[in-house]
């Protein structure tokens, strides 16, 4: 898998978070644009976010697709950056609401569980 697909998944997950409360707020888009400034893959992440926004796809499917990509790609230091993006985007519009907080926590848990399962499958633990 190439890095382009990894950063597409970033945009997908950020879209799912922004839609967790039912509507993408302008403050969330502005926060995302600010956060991504200077990131080498900013245009790919933003393109993916915009693509998902225009398609208005099922959030559970988008979330699962992104999580599957992260699991397949394996452990990356960039996931800490992604979690930071998620938190900042969620805070941008009147603070982190319950749905957004639940999604961030679920993502961290799902990612961790998937990596543990993958390591067990490969008999690495």
Secondary structure, 3 states (H helix, E strand, C coil): CCHHHHHHHHHHHHHHHHCCCCCCCHHHHHHHHHHHCCCCCHHHHHHHHHHHHHHCCCHHHHHHHHHHHHHHHCCCCHHHHHHHHHHHHHHCCCCCCHHHHHHHHHHHHHHHHHHHHHHHHCCCC
